[in-house]
Amino acid sequence: MAKKSTRLTRTLWICLLVLCLLAVMAVGGCTDETEPDDDPDPNGNGTDEDPPETPPSGRGNQIGLYDALVLEADGWIYYSHFPYEEVSKVRIDGTDPSVISNDTRAVSFNKVGDWICYVCDAGLVRIKPDGTEREVVFAAPSPYKLRFLTYLDGYYFVAQLQEGEPDQSILRIPFSEGAPLQISTDAPAGGMCVVGNDVYYSTGMNGTLYRMRLDGSSREELADGFWPIVEGDYLYYAHDNRVVQRNLTTGDEWGLTLDLYGNSFQVKNEEVYYTHATDDLKLHAANWGGGTMVVVSDPVWKAYLLDSGIYFQQHNDWKLYRVPAGSDTGVMLP
C-alpha cells in the first residue's frame, strides 16, 4: 500500500513539473522581446506603400497649344521633330542639347509639377526633365492614338482617335489615383481646347464645334468650325477660310476672312497668326482692323506661340525652328 502511495505522489509531482514548464513557456511566448519595426506604417495609412502623389494645381500647357511639338519650362525647350524618333531638350540659349527618351511621335507637351508629359505611340507618358523615371500613365489601346493632351487641376484630358474606328472619345484621366472617365463618345479630330470649367472640341469632316463641362455634362453645339482656342472672354475658331471671334458672354461674333492654309492658327494678344496660303506659306499676323504683317518669312506648316517667342514646323523639311528676337527667319532646333 505504501509503494502504491509513493508512485501516486511521484506521478503528481511529475504532472506539476510539466504544468509549470508549460506555464513558463506560455509566459515567454507572450513576452517575446523581438524588436519591432522602427516604422511599420511610415505613411500612417495601414500599408507600406507610398502615399498617392498630390496632384499639382493649374494647367500644364498654354491655351491653344494642345497639339504642340514643343514646350518651354524652367529655361529649357522640350521637343520632338521630324522624324519623331525621340524626345529632346536644349536650353533656351541653344546650349546643352540632349535626348531624354526614345518615345516616337511625341506631341502635346505639358509641364505638370516635376514631370514633362506628352502623348506618343506608347500612350500618355510622363518623365522627369533629366530623362529618368519614365512612366506610361495610360497606354494607348490598339489601334487608337492619343492627341490633344492638356493637364488641368488634377486631371489629364486627351482625345482617343482612329479614323474609321467606333470608340473614339475624350478621356479624363486622374493624375494620381482612379480610373479614366470617358466624357464623350465622339472624336475631336478638329481640335480640343480645355480651359476653365469647359472642354471645347470639333468633330467630323465638316467640323462641328461643341462645348461641355469637364465631366462631360451640359454638352451643347456651338457652331461649325475647327481648332477652338479660348483667350480671355473670346472663343476663336476657323471656318470657311475665316477665323471667327465669339464673345462668350454675349454670343456676338466677328470674322476675319484670311487666305488660310489649313485650319490651324494661333492667337496672341487678340492677333491671329496663320500660314498664308498664297504668300509662299509665310506666317502672317492679322488684327481685327484688317491689317496683316509677315512675322516669319520661311514656309510654315504649323506655328506655336510660346512665352519667349515663335516656334514653327517648317513646311519643307518638317523640322522645328525657333525665331530669334528681331528676326523673321527661324533657326533649327538641334
C-alpha positions in Angstrom: 0.0 0.0 0.0 2.9 2.3 0.8 4.5 1.6 -2.5 1.4 2.5 -4.3 1.1 5.8 -2.4 4.7 6.6 -3.3 4.1 6.0 -7.0 1.0 8.2 -6.9 2.9 11.0 -5.2 5.7 10.8 -7.8 3.2 10.9 -10.6 1.6 14.0 -9.2 4.9 15.8 -8.8 5.8 15.0 -12.5 2.4 16.4 -13.6 3.1 19.6 -11.6 6.5 20.0 -13.1 5.1 19.6 -16.6 2.4 22.2 -15.9 5.0 24.6 -14.6 7.1 24.2 -17.7 4.1 24.8 -19.9 3.3 27.9 -17.9 6.8 29.3 -18.3 6.8 28.6 -22.0 3.4 30.4 -22.4 4.6 33.4 -20.5 7.8 33.5 -22.5 5.7 33.4 -25.7 3.6 36.3 -24.5 6.6 38.4 -23.7 8.6 37.9 -26.9 11.3 40.5 -26.9 11.8 40.5 -30.7 12.5 44.1 -31.8 9.5 45.6 -33.7 10.0 47.5 -37.0 11.2 51.0 -36.4 8.3 52.4 -38.5 5.9 49.6 -39.5 3.5 52.1 -41.1 5.5 55.1 -42.3 2.6 56.6 -44.2 0.0 56.2 -41.5 -2.4 54.6 -43.9 -2.2 51.0 -42.9 0.2 49.9 -45.7 3.9 50.2 -46.5 3.0 51.7 -50.0 4.0 55.2 -50.9 1.1 57.7 -50.4 -0.6 58.9 -53.6 1.2 61.8 -55.3 -0.5 65.2 -54.6 -2.0 66.4 -58.0 -0.5 69.8 -59.0 -2.9 72.6 -59.5 -3.1 74.8 -62.6 -2.6 73.8 -66.2 0.3 72.0 -68.0 0.4 73.9 -71.3 -0.5 77.3 -72.8 -4.1 77.6 -74.0 -4.2 76.8 -77.7 -1.0 74.7 -77.7 -2.9 71.4 -77.3 -1.1 69.8 -80.3 2.3 71.4 -80.0 5.6 69.6 -80.7 7.4 71.9 -78.3 7.3 73.2 -74.7 9.3 75.8 -72.7 9.8 75.1 -69.0 12.3 76.4 -66.5 14.8 77.7 -69.0 14.6 74.6 -71.3 12.9 73.6 -74.5 11.4 70.1 -74.8 10.5 69.0 -78.2 10.2 66.3 -80.9 10.8 67.0 -84.5 10.9 65.0 -87.7 11.4 62.0 -88.0 9.8 62.0 -84.5 12.1 59.2 -83.1 12.9 60.7 -79.8 12.2 63.5 -77.3 15.0 66.1 -76.8 15.7 69.1 -74.7 18.0 72.1 -75.1 18.5 75.3 -73.1 16.6 78.3 -74.5 20.0 79.8 -75.3 20.8 76.8 -77.5 23.3 75.0 -75.3 23.4 71.6 -73.7 21.2 69.6 -76.2 20.4 66.0 -75.1 17.9 63.2 -75.7 15.6 62.3 -72.7 13.6 59.5 -74.2 13.2 57.3 -77.3 9.4 57.7 -77.5 8.2 58.0 -81.1 5.8 60.6 -82.4 5.6 62.6 -79.2 3.3 65.6 -79.2 1.2 67.8 -76.9 3.9 68.6 -74.4 2.8 69.6 -70.9 4.8 70.6 -67.7 3.0 69.0 -64.7 4.6 69.5 -61.4 8.1 67.9 -61.7 7.1 66.0 -64.8 7.3 66.5 -68.6 4.2 64.9 -70.0 3.2 64.1 -73.6 1.4 61.6 -75.8 3.2 59.3 -78.2 2.9 55.9 -79.8 3.1 54.3 -76.3 0.3 56.4 -74.9 0.3 59.1 -72.3 3.8 59.3 -70.8 5.4 61.3 -68.0 9.1 61.6 -67.4 11.4 63.7 -65.3 13.2 66.5 -67.1 16.6 64.7 -66.9 15.1 61.6 -68.6 14.7 59.4 -65.5 11.6 57.7 -64.0 9.7 57.4 -67.3 6.2 56.0 -66.8 3.3 55.2 -69.1 0.4 56.7 -67.3 -2.2 55.4 -69.8 -1.3 53.0 -72.7 -3.0 53.8 -76.0 -5.2 50.8 -76.8 -4.6 49.4 -80.3 -5.4 50.6 -82.9 -6.1 54.1 -81.3 -3.7 57.0 -80.9 -3.9 59.8 -78.4 -3.8 63.5 -79.2 -4.6 67.0 -77.8 -3.3 66.3 -74.3 -4.0 69.0 -71.7 -3.5 68.8 -67.9 -5.8 70.9 -65.7 -6.2 70.8 -61.9 -5.5 67.2 -61.2 -6.7 65.6 -64.5 -5.3 64.8 -67.9 -7.7 65.4 -70.8 -6.9 63.6 -74.0 -8.6 62.5 -77.2 -8.5 58.9 -78.3 -8.7 58.8 -82.1 -8.5 56.4 -85.0 -10.3 57.1 -88.3 -13.0 54.5 -89.1 -13.0 53.1 -85.6 -16.2 53.2 -83.4 -14.8 54.0 -79.9 -13.3 57.4 -80.5 -13.7 59.6 -77.4 -12.4 62.1 -75.0 -10.9 60.7 -71.7 -10.4 62.4 -68.4 -7.5 60.6 -66.5 -6.7 61.3 -62.9 -3.2 62.5 -62.1 -2.6 60.1 -59.2 -5.5 57.7 -58.4 -8.6 56.5 -60.1 -9.8 55.1 -63.4 -10.1 57.0 -66.7 -13.5 58.5 -67.3 -14.9 58.7 -70.8 -16.6 62.1 -71.1 -17.6 62.0 -74.8 -18.4 59.3 -77.4 -17.3 61.4 -80.4 -13.9 62.2 -81.9 -12.4 65.7 -81.5 -10.4 65.3 -84.7 -10.6 69.0 -85.4 -9.0 70.2 -82.1 -9.8 70.3 -78.4 -9.2 73.2 -76.0 -9.7 72.6 -72.2 -10.0 75.9 -70.3 -11.7 77.0 -67.1 -14.7 74.7 -66.5 -15.2 73.6 -70.1 -13.9 71.5 -73.0 -14.3 72.9 -76.5 -13.9 70.4 -79.3 -14.5 70.0 -83.0 -15.7 66.8 -84.7 -16.3 65.4 -88.2 -15.0 66.2 -91.6 -17.0 69.4 -91.8 -16.2 70.5 -88.2 -19.0 70.7 -85.7 -17.9 72.7 -82.6 -19.2 71.7 -79.1 -18.8 72.8 -75.6 -19.3 70.7 -72.4 -18.3 70.6 -68.8 -15.1 68.9 -67.6 -17.2 65.8 -66.5 -18.9 65.6 -69.9 -22.2 67.1 -68.8 -24.1 70.0 -70.4 -22.8 69.3 -73.9 -24.0 71.9 -76.4 -23.4 72.5 -80.1 -22.0 76.0 -80.8 -21.1 76.3 -84.5 -19.4 74.8 -87.5 -15.7 75.2 -87.1 -12.2 73.8 -86.4 -9.4 74.4 -84.0 -11.1 76.1 -81.0 -9.0 78.4 -78.9 -10.2 80.5 -75.9 -8.4 83.7 -75.0 -9.9 85.8 -72.2 -13.6 86.3 -72.9 -13.4 85.1 -76.5 -13.6 81.8 -78.4 -11.8 81.6 -81.7 -12.3 79.0 -84.4 -11.7 78.5 -88.1 -14.4 78.0 -90.7 -14.6 78.6 -94.5 -11.3 80.5 -94.7 -12.3 82.7 -91.9 -11.2 83.0 -88.2 -14.2 83.8 -86.1 -14.1 85.5 -82.7 -17.1 84.9 -80.5 -17.8 86.7 -77.3 -18.5 84.0 -74.7 -20.7 86.3 -72.6 -22.9 87.9 -75.3 -22.6 85.3 -78.1 -21.7 88.1 -80.6 -19.4 87.1 -83.4 -16.9 88.8 -85.8 -14.9 87.2 -88.6 -11.6 87.7 -90.4 -11.5 86.5 -93.9 -8.0 85.2 -94.4 -6.1 83.2 -97.1 -5.8 80.4 -94.5 -3.6 77.4 -95.3 -5.3 74.6 -93.4 -7.5 75.2 -90.4 -4.9 75.6 -87.6 -3.9 79.1 -86.3 -2.8 80.7 -83.1 -3.9 83.7 -81.1 -1.8 86.1 -79.1 -3.0 89.5 -77.7 -6.1 89.1 -80.0 -4.0 88.9 -83.1 -4.4 85.9 -85.3 -1.2 84.1 -86.5 -1.7 81.9 -89.6 0.0 80.4 -92.6 -0.8 82.4 -95.7 -1.8 80.0 -98.5 -0.8 82.3 -101.4 2.2 84.2 -99.9 4.7 81.4 -100.1 3.3 79.9 -96.9 4.7 82.7 -94.8 3.4 83.2 -91.2 1.2 86.3 -91.0 -0.3 88.1 -88.1 -3.7 89.7 -88.7 -5.6 92.2 -86.5 -9.3 92.8 -86.3 -8.9 96.1 -88.1 -8.0 94.1 -91.2 -4.2 94.8 -91.3 -1.7 92.0 -91.7 2.1 91.7 -91.5 4.7 89.0 -92.2 6.2 87.7 -89.0 8.0 84.6 -90.4 9.3 84.6 -94.0 10.1 80.8 -94.0 7.4 78.4 -95.3 5.4 77.4 -92.2 3.3 74.3 -91.7 2.3 75.0 -88.0 3.3 77.8 -85.7 3.5 77.6 -81.9 3.5 80.9 -79.9 5.4 80.3 -76.7 6.2 82.8 -74.0 9.7 83.6 -75.3 8.7 83.8 -79.0 7.6 81.9 -82.1 8.4 78.3 -82.9 7.2 76.6 -86.1 7.4 73.4 -88.0 8.9 74.2 -91.4 6.8 73.1 -94.4 9.5 71.6 -96.5 11.7 69.6 -94.1 9.2 69.2 -91.2 11.8 70.2 -88.7 11.2 72.6 -85.7 12.6 76.1 -85.8 12.8 78.9 -83.3 12.6 82.5 -84.4 15.2 84.7 -82.6 14.2 88.1 -81.3 14.3 90.7 -84.0 14.4 88.2 -86.9 11.7 86.8 -89.3 13.6 83.6 -90.1 14.0 80.5 -87.9 16.9 78.6 -86.5 16.5 74.9 -86.5 16.5 73.2 -83.1 19.3 70.6 -82.7 
